[in-house]
Amino acid sequence: MVRISQHLNAGLLIGLLVPFFFSMLQSQEYYNHNQNLYDNIQYLKTKGIIPEIDLTTLPLNINELPDSLMPYSYHGNIKKKKPITKLGLAFKLSKSLVNKNLLSNNIDVMGDGIYTYFMFKDKHLLISNTMFVTNNKKEADRDKPYPVKNIYSYTNTAFIQGHWKIGNVVTTFLAGREYYKIGHARKATLFLNDFSRPYDQFRSTFKYKGVTMDLLTIQLNNIADERRLLHIHRLGLNLKNKLYISFNEGAFNTGVNRPIEFQYLNPFIYWLPDKTSSTTSRDSNSLLHCSISYYPTNGWNIWGEILVDDYQINHDKIDDLEPNELGFVLGFQRVDFPFETSDFWLEYSAVTNRTYQTEKLTETYIHKGYPIGHYLGNDFDMMQLYYSQENINKKVKPYISVSYIRDGANGLDTPFDTPWLDSTVTMGTGYSEPFPTSPITYVTEIELAADYHFRNGSFINAGLFYQHKTLQKKTEENFSFILRLWFTLDRVFNY
């Protein structure tokens, strides 16, 4: 089965990726440029230094970042209280000593090419635009643009965002193309990830003390000439900066020339029960999701997520034999043990077969061919262990990551089947299937590497990567040396 993996969410960068030795490197891991920023914020949050930061949704608004964290951000030397204009130009280069066709096409979200960056910001307004240009079709795979004289280009992000605070009420509006992530998992977010392409969206957020409400409409790419809208609303609770609970619901609205249905613009309606009685919203696929994060004491964080795509409550007819379509995440983080800057976390995730899918292809939970729920799709479970020493001398961060995956025979790339409707199946015989489905590919991956920061937003990532795969007693091993270089060039004008 083809798995979709590897993530790099970049602003300004120059990248260099050099795998050595012959390798079929199709890693289940992904690497995120902004991961350095948010890893630092999560570490300081768990440590208890910045308890006021809520990491349920990402990216954070610049106005929410403490001044002490700005040097870690790719926004670098922005002064939050001054209007600024920021311009940048960047190049990303890659070279491999092996046939690049043997490598996963998803190692970096941002391919080789030229990047331009523009941002304007004042107290209440943020305007941002990132463009990408390349002459290699494969490097533009995330957007799949049409070429003009063998040149491929697209707008990566482009949005306008307003931010106002009146007393205890904070209001944010965003319109345009931007990443968005909902959930507390470190790598295994179930509901909405930032691994896919940035989403064309309209988003409104209202915060009052410890209560947050989000209303989000995303336009996904068309499939079979059908327009695809994903509507999301969220209720978030922050209990004394210790316990965070997020209740989320998503609903697909797909069809040729299907109009926008106004109940999806109402943040106070639960869409799943409403569509059973509504004459306008029955033809939609809904998902329910809950994410919880708890900080019992400084140095500890425990989190969990559950996603319900389809759950069989009744057992009255043959359709009720359809297996439940669910996702689970459970993890914990321990920092400053055994050493002062230690960062350790362990996370388990599992998603059953057919989750994020229906018999209607246009309701598959993907955007431009990439998952927007868990980045591995469905029909798998994964255990990941991560350990690092955070920012030794404020420059070097060595880390080790170990993953074990059981990858089932199905996934988002296989059609939604209905074996429980076979003529041989009755209510008396019932229907069940193994998890994950057979045959199972067993994958072990180990990455031992380090990040070296040499200026704001720029760093080198280098290390060793090992992968061991077994399918039906046939074993394959891959070993590579990996080197990445990010370098930012920009100019900020304050006035």
C-alpha positions in Angstrom: 0.0 0.0 0.0 1.2 3.5 -0.8 1.6 5.6 2.3 1.7 9.3 2.2 4.3 10.8 4.5 7.0 13.4 5.1 6.2 17.0 5.9 8.1 20.3 5.6 6.1 23.4 6.3 8.5 26.2 5.3 8.5 30.0 5.1 11.9 31.1 3.8 14.5 28.3 3.3 17.3 26.9 1.3 17.2 23.1 1.6 19.8 20.5 0.9 18.9 16.8 1.2 21.7 14.3 0.6 20.9 10.6 1.2 23.9 8.3 0.8 23.9 4.6 -0.1 21.3 2.8 -2.2 17.9 3.2 -0.5 14.2 2.8 -1.1 13.6 5.6 1.4 9.8 5.8 1.9 9.8 6.8 5.5 6.7 6.9 7.6 8.3 9.9 9.5 7.9 13.5 8.5 10.0 16.5 9.2 8.5 20.0 9.8 10.4 23.2 9.4 8.2 25.1 11.9 8.5 22.0 14.1 11.6 23.7 15.7 9.5 26.7 16.8 6.6 24.7 18.1 8.8 22.0 19.8 10.4 24.8 21.7 7.1 26.3 22.7 5.7 22.9 23.7 8.8 22.2 25.7 8.6 25.5 27.6 4.8 25.0 28.0 5.3 21.6 29.6 8.2 22.9 31.7 5.8 25.5 33.1 7.5 28.7 31.8 4.7 29.8 29.5 1.5 28.2 30.9 -0.7 30.8 29.2 -0.1 29.5 25.7 -2.8 27.3 24.2 -1.4 24.8 21.6 -4.7 23.2 20.7 -4.6 24.9 17.2 -1.6 25.9 15.1 -0.2 28.1 13.8 -0.4 30.6 16.6 -1.2 34.1 16.0 2.0 36.2 16.1 0.3 38.4 18.7 0.1 35.3 20.9 3.8 34.6 20.9 5.8 35.8 23.9 8.6 38.2 23.0 11.1 35.7 24.4 10.1 33.2 21.7 10.3 35.4 18.7 14.0 34.6 17.9 13.0 31.0 17.4 10.4 31.9 14.9 10.9 32.3 11.1 9.4 35.7 11.7 12.7 36.5 13.4 13.3 40.1 14.2 9.6 41.3 14.0 8.7 43.7 16.8 5.1 42.9 17.6 4.1 46.4 18.6 5.4 48.2 15.5 4.0 48.0 12.0 6.4 46.3 9.7 6.8 45.1 6.1 8.9 42.0 5.5 10.3 40.9 2.1 12.3 37.8 1.3 13.7 35.7 -1.4 14.9 32.1 -0.9 16.2 29.1 -2.9 15.8 25.4 -2.1 18.3 23.0 -3.6 18.4 19.2 -3.4 20.9 16.6 -4.5 21.0 12.9 -4.2 23.7 10.3 -4.8 21.0 7.7 -5.6 18.3 7.7 -8.3 15.9 10.3 -7.0 13.0 8.3 -8.5 13.7 5.7 -5.8 13.0 8.2 -3.1 9.6 9.0 -1.7 8.1 12.0 -3.5 6.9 13.3 -0.1 10.1 13.9 1.7 9.6 17.7 1.6 6.3 19.4 1.1 8.2 22.3 -0.4 10.1 21.2 -3.4 13.3 22.5 -5.1 12.9 26.0 -6.5 12.6 29.7 -5.8 10.5 31.1 -2.9 9.4 34.7 -2.4 7.9 36.0 0.9 6.0 39.1 1.7 4.3 40.1 5.0 2.8 43.3 6.3 1.7 43.5 9.9 0.4 46.2 12.3 -1.4 45.9 15.6 -4.6 44.5 14.2 -3.8 43.3 10.7 -1.5 40.7 9.1 -1.2 40.2 5.3 1.1 37.4 4.1 2.0 35.8 0.8 4.5 33.0 -0.1 5.1 32.1 -3.8 7.0 29.1 -5.3 8.6 28.6 -8.7 10.4 25.6 -10.2 11.2 24.0 -13.6 10.7 20.4 -12.2 7.2 19.0 -12.2 8.0 16.6 -9.3 9.0 19.4 -7.1 5.6 21.0 -7.5 3.7 17.7 -6.7 1.8 19.2 -3.7 -0.1 21.6 -5.9 0.2 20.0 -9.3 0.0 23.3 -11.3 -0.1 23.5 -15.1 3.3 24.5 -16.7 3.9 27.7 -18.6 6.9 27.1 -20.9 8.1 24.3 -18.5 7.9 26.5 -15.5 5.7 25.4 -12.6 4.5 27.9 -10.0 1.9 28.4 -7.4 0.9 30.4 -4.4 1.8 28.5 -1.2 0.1 30.8 1.3 -1.8 34.0 0.9 -4.1 35.4 3.5 -5.3 38.4 5.4 -5.9 38.1 9.2 -7.5 40.6 11.6 -7.0 40.5 15.4 -8.8 42.5 18.0 -9.0 42.4 21.8 -11.7 44.2 23.7 -11.6 43.5 27.4 -11.6 39.7 27.9 -12.9 39.1 24.3 -10.4 38.2 21.6 -11.6 38.0 18.0 -9.6 36.8 15.0 -10.7 36.5 11.3 -8.7 34.9 8.6 -9.5 34.7 4.9 -7.2 33.1 2.3 -4.8 30.2 2.0 -3.0 29.1 5.2 -2.1 25.9 7.2 -4.3 25.0 10.1 -4.0 22.2 12.7 -6.4 21.1 15.3 -5.5 18.6 18.1 -2.9 17.9 20.8 -1.0 15.0 19.3 2.7 15.5 18.5 2.8 13.8 15.1 -0.5 11.8 14.9 -3.2 14.6 14.7 -6.5 12.9 13.8 -8.8 15.7 12.8 -7.1 18.4 10.8 -3.3 18.4 10.2 -0.8 20.8 8.6 0.7 18.0 6.6 -1.4 18.6 3.5 -1.3 21.7 1.3 -2.4 25.0 3.0 -6.2 25.3 2.9 -8.2 27.9 1.1 -10.4 28.9 4.0 -12.5 31.5 5.9 -12.0 31.2 9.7 -13.4 33.1 12.6 -12.2 32.6 16.2 -13.8 34.0 19.4 -12.2 33.7 22.8 -13.6 34.7 26.1 -11.4 33.9 29.1 -11.0 30.1 28.9 -13.6 29.4 26.2 -12.8 29.4 22.4 -15.1 29.0 19.5 -13.9 28.4 15.9 -15.9 28.3 12.7 -14.1 27.3 9.6 -15.0 26.6 6.0 -12.4 25.1 3.7 -12.6 24.7 0.0 -10.8 21.4 -1.0 -9.8 20.5 -4.6 -12.5 19.3 -6.9 -12.9 15.6 -7.5 -14.9 14.3 -10.6 -16.0 17.9 -11.2 -17.7 18.1 -7.8 -17.0 21.1 -5.5 -15.9 20.0 -2.1 -16.4 22.1 1.0 -15.3 21.0 4.5 -17.1 22.8 7.3 -15.6 22.6 10.8 -16.6 24.1 14.1 -14.9 23.8 17.5 -15.5 24.5 21.1 -12.4 24.7 23.2 -12.1 24.9 27.0 -9.0 26.0 28.9 -9.3 25.1 32.6 -6.7 27.1 34.6 -4.0 26.4 31.9 -3.9 22.8 33.1 -6.6 21.0 31.2 -7.5 21.7 27.6 -10.5 20.0 26.0 -11.5 20.6 22.3 -14.8 19.3 20.9 -14.7 19.4 17.1 -17.1 18.5 14.3 -16.5 18.4 10.5 -19.0 17.9 7.7 -18.4 17.5 3.9 -20.6 19.4 1.5 -20.0 18.0 -2.0 -21.7 18.1 -5.4 -21.9 19.6 -8.8 -23.2 23.2 -8.4 -24.3 22.4 -4.9 -25.0 25.6 -3.0 -23.6 26.6 0.3 -26.0 25.4 3.1 -26.4 28.0 5.7 -26.7 25.6 8.7 -23.0 25.0 8.2 -22.3 28.7 8.9 -24.1 28.4 12.3 -21.5 27.6 15.0 -24.3 26.7 17.5 -25.8 23.7 15.6 -24.5 20.1 15.9 -24.6 19.1 12.3 -24.7 15.3 12.7 -28.1 15.1 14.5 -29.4 18.0 12.5 -28.9 16.3 9.1 -31.1 13.4 10.1 -34.1 15.7 10.1 -33.0 18.4 7.6 -34.0 18.2 4.0 -30.9 20.1 2.9 -28.0 18.5 4.7 -28.6 14.7 4.6 -26.1 14.0 1.9 -22.9 14.8 3.9 -20.3 12.9 5.8 -19.7 14.0 9.3 -16.9 13.4 11.7 -16.8 13.9 15.5 -13.5 14.5 17.3 -12.4 15.2 20.8 -8.9 16.1 21.9 -7.7 16.5 25.5 -4.4 17.7 27.0 -3.5 17.7 30.7 -0.6 19.2 32.5 -0.7 17.7 36.0 2.5 19.3 37.2 5.5 21.1 35.7 7.4 18.7 33.5 4.5 16.4 32.5 1.9 16.5 29.7 -0.6 13.8 28.9 -2.9 13.9 25.8 -5.4 11.9 23.9 -7.6 12.1 20.9 -10.6 10.1 19.6 -12.2 10.5 16.2 -15.5 8.9 15.2 -16.3 8.6 11.5 -18.9 5.9 11.7 -20.1 4.0 14.8 -22.8 1.3 14.7 -25.2 1.7 17.5 -28.0 -0.4 16.1 -27.8 -4.0 15.1 -31.2 -4.4 13.3 -30.3 -4.8 9.6 -27.4 -6.0 7.4 -26.0 -2.5 7.0 -25.4 -2.4 10.7 -22.7 -5.0 10.4 -20.3 -2.4 8.9 -17.2 -2.2 11.2 -16.7 0.9 13.2 -14.5 3.6 11.7 -12.5 5.2 14.5 -9.2 6.7 15.3 -7.3 6.9 18.6 -4.3 8.7 20.0 -2.7 8.5 23.4 0.6 10.0 24.5 2.7 11.6 27.2 5.7 14.0 27.5 8.3 14.3 30.2 10.8 17.1 30.2 13.9 18.0 32.3 14.5 14.3 33.1 17.0 12.8 33.4 18.8 16.0 32.5 17.7 19.6 32.7 17.0 20.1 29.0 15.7 16.6 28.3 12.6 16.2 26.2 11.0 12.8 26.0 7.6 11.8 24.6 5.8 8.6 23.6 2.7 8.5 21.4 0.5 5.7 20.1 -2.0 6.2 17.3 -4.4 3.8 15.5 -6.9 4.4 12.7 -9.2 1.6 11.5 -9.9 0.6 7.9 -12.3 2.9 5.9 -12.0 5.8 8.3 -12.0 9.1 6.4 -13.8 7.4 3.5 -17.3 6.7 2.2 -18.7 5.0 -0.8 -18.7 8.5 -2.3 -15.2 9.2 -3.6 -15.6 13.0 -3.3 -16.0 12.7 0.5 -12.5 11.1 1.0 -10.6 13.1 3.6 -7.9 14.3 1.3 -6.7 17.5 -0.3 -4.8 17.4 -3.6 -4.1 13.7 -2.9 -2.8 14.1 0.6 -4.5 13.2 3.9 -5.9 16.0 6.0 -6.6 13.8 9.0 -3.8 11.4 10.3 -0.9 11.8 7.9 -0.7 8.0 7.4 -4.3 7.7 6.3 -6.1 4.6 7.7 -5.7 0.9 8.5 -2.6 1.1 10.6 -1.3 1.6 14.1 1.9 3.3 15.1 4.1 3.7 18.3 6.6 6.6 18.2 9.2 7.4 20.8 11.2 10.7 20.7 14.0 12.0 22.9 16.0 15.2 22.5 18.2 17.6 24.4 16.7 21.0 23.8 19.0 23.6 22.5 22.4 22.9 24.0 24.2 26.2 24.1 21.1 27.6 22.4 22.3 26.2 19.1 22.4 22.4 19.0 19.6 20.0 19.6 20.4 16.2 19.2 17.5 13.8 19.1 16.5 10.2 18.4 13.2 9.1 17.0 12.0 5.5 16.9 8.8 4.3 15.2 7.1 1.0 14.9 4.2 0.7 12.4 1.8 -2.1 11.5 0.6 -1.0 8.1 -2.5 -2.8 6.8 -3.3 -3.9 3.3 -5.8 -1.0 2.8 -5.6 2.8 3.0 -7.0 6.0 1.5 -5.7 4.8 -1.8 -7.9 1.7 -1.9 -11.7 1.9 -2.7 -14.3 1.8 0.0 -15.6 -1.8 -0.1 -18.7 -3.4 1.6 -17.9 -7.1 2.3 -20.6 -7.2 5.0 -23.2 -6.9 2.2 -21.9 -10.1 0.5 -24.6 -12.7 0.0 -22.8 -15.2 2.3 -23.1 -12.8 5.3 -26.2 -12.8 7.4 -27.2 -11.2 10.7 -26.7 -14.6 12.2 -23.1 -15.1 10.9 -22.2 -11.4 11.5 -19.1 -9.8 10.0 -15.7 -8.9 11.5 -12.2 -8.2 10.1 -8.7 -8.1 11.6 -7.0 -4.8 12.5 -5.0 -3.9 10.6 -6.2 -5.9 7.6 -3.9 -8.6 6.1 -1.3 -8.8 4.8 0.4 -6.5 7.3 3.7 -4.6 6.6 5.8 -4.3 9.8 8.0 -1.2 9.7 10.7 -0.1 12.2 12.4 3.2 11.7 15.2 4.9 13.6 16.5 8.4 13.1 19.5 9.7 15.0 20.2 13.3 14.1 20.8 16.8 15.4 19.7 20.4 14.5 22.2 23.2 14.5 20.9 26.7 14.6 23.2 29.4 13.3 20.9 32.3 12.8 17.2 33.3 13.2 15.1 30.8 11.3 18.2 29.0 9.8 19.6 25.6 10.8 21.2 22.4 9.6 19.7 19.0 10.3 22.0 16.0 9.8 21.9 12.4 10.9 21.4 8.7 10.2 18.2 7.0 9.2 17.5 3.3 9.3 14.4 1.5 8.1 13.4 -2.2 8.5 10.3 -3.6 6.6 8.8 -7.0 6.7 5.9 -8.2 4.5 4.9 -11.9 4.3 8.4 -13.0 5.6 10.2 -10.9 3.1 12.5 -8.3 4.6 14.0 -5.1 3.3 16.5 -2.8 5.0 17.5 0.7 4.2 20.2 2.9 5.7 20.9 6.5 4.8 22.8 9.6 5.9 20.6 12.7 5.8 21.6 16.3 5.6 19.3 19.3 5.4 20.1 23.0 5.3 17.6 25.8 5.8 18.8 29.4 5.3 16.6 32.5 5.6 17.2 35.8 3.8 14.8 38.6 4.5 14.6 42.3 5.1 12.3 43.9 7.6 11.2 47.5 7.3 9.9 49.1 10.5 8.0 52.4 10.4 
